[in-house]
């Protein structure tokens, strides 16, 4: 009887031990840390929203519908100069979220060389409603200027992309790329010498005015409030959760932070309570 008891007890102990082993291994393989490369993984989550959310499509349509309304109002007014709109390209009407996904999946972020490889392909896709809006503007005789911080060596790929999706280009000079400075103010002023700019479209505040150039987060917020009447009237903004000066200003326009430093800064900046 004692032997039988010993055997049963031993068997139960063995079963208990074998049941616990997978659980302990499973726990050991899960890393519970807040620092999970938020910067890169966040790009994928942003792209997930941009590529798949119907709400994002609705936001784009809302922006272009308002833009069309403002164009019609401008056309009804007299103007001494020809009418023009000034538009950014990337994430204003072309979706480049695919580039962000490809980079993030390999554990890397943006760099100029791989970005230029991407733009050379000319395959970024139109945001919902964008083709109809820009084609409508051109059909009404409004001059469409594309003011972008893509560089001159990206001209061929950019033209290829515009033509692929029938975005109007009334003159090659209407595609204005970055030469030296990243600020678009001088380029906008050059256009304004000969045209009445009735509308500006962009995904970044600096697409609208020099008031937003290289400003801190607090200064950007204050500038937005000072221009409150312009949004939806002359400034049409498209949401971009992937990148922009909203991100750069948070890092004080410093680009040498490590991924872990960025993660720590972001993690500590967001609030769990109002």
Residue pairs with C-beta under 8 A, 6 or more apart in sequence:
34 263
34 267
35 260
35 263
35 264
35 267
36 263
37 107
37 259
37 263
38 262
38 263
38 266
38 267
39 109
39 259
39 262
39 263
39 266
40 103
40 104
40 107
40 108
40 109
40 259
41 104
42 266
43 100
43 101
43 103
43 104
43 109
43 242
43 243
44 100
44 101
44 104
44 105
46 97
46 100
46 241
46 242
47 97
47 98
47 100
47 101
47 104
47 242
49 56
49 241
50 56
50 95
50 97
50 241
50 242
51 95
51 97
56 239
57 128
57 129
59 238
59 239
60 127
60 128
60 129
60 130
60 238
61 128
61 129
63 129
63 201
63 236
63 237
63 238
64 129
64 130
64 132
64 133
64 236
65 129
66 232
66 236
67 85
67 133
67 199
67 201
67 236
68 133
68 136
70 198
70 199
70 233
70 234
70 236
71 85
71 136
71 137
71 140
71 142
71 198
71 199
74 83
74 198
74 199
75 83
75 140
75 142
79 196
79 198
80 196
81 194
81 195
81 196
82 141
82 143
82 194
82 195
82 196
83 141
83 142
83 143
83 195
83 196
83 198
84 142
84 143
84 144
84 145
84 191
84 195
84 196
84 197
84 198
85 137
85 142
85 143
85 144
85 145
85 197
85 198
85 199
85 200
85 201
86 145
86 147
86 188
86 191
86 197
86 199
86 200
86 201
87 93
87 134
87 144
87 145
87 146
87 147
87 200
87 201
87 202
88 146
88 147
88 148
88 201
88 202
88 203
88 204
88 207
89 146
89 148
89 150
89 158
90 96
90 124
90 148
90 150
90 203
91 127
91 203
91 238
91 240
91 242
91 243
91 244
92 127
92 201
92 202
92 203
92 207
92 238
93 126
93 127
93 130
93 133
93 134
93 167
93 201
93 238
94 124
94 125
94 126
94 127
94 130
94 161
95 124
95 125
95 126
95 127
96 118
96 124
97 242
98 118
98 124
99 114
99 115
99 118
100 110
100 242
100 243
102 118
103 109
103 110
103 114
108 114
109 259
110 243
116 151
116 153
116 154
116 157
118 124
119 150
119 154
119 157
119 158
119 161
120 154
120 156
120 157
121 157
122 157
122 158
122 159
122 160
122 161
122 164
123 161
123 164
124 161
125 165
126 165
126 167
127 238
130 167
131 165
131 166
131 167
134 144
134 167
134 168
135 166
135 167
135 168
137 144
137 168
138 144
138 168
138 170
142 198
143 170
143 174
143 195
144 168
144 169
144 170
144 174
145 174
145 176
145 191
145 195
146 162
146 169
146 174
146 175
146 176
147 176
147 184
147 187
147 188
147 191
147 207
148 158
148 175
148 176
148 177
148 178
149 177
149 178
149 182
149 184
150 158
150 177
150 178
151 177
151 178
152 177
152 178
152 179
154 177
155 175
155 177
158 175
158 177
159 169
159 175
162 169
162 175
163 169
169 175
176 187
176 191
182 206
183 206
183 210
183 213
183 214
184 206
184 207
185 209
185 210
185 213
188 197
188 200
191 197
198 234
199 234
199 236
200 207
200 208
200 234
200 235
200 236
201 207
201 236
201 237
201 238
202 208
202 235
202 236
202 237
202 238
203 237
203 238
203 239
203 240
203 244
204 212
204 240
204 244
204 245
204 246
205 212
205 220
205 223
205 224
205 237
205 245
206 212
206 213
206 245
207 237
208 227
208 230
208 235
208 237
209 223
209 227
209 235
211 223
211 226
211 227
212 220
212 223
212 245
214 253
215 223
215 245
215 249
216 249
216 252
217 246
217 249
217 250
220 245
220 246
220 249
224 231
227 235
231 237
250 265
250 266
250 269
251 257
251 262
251 265
257 265
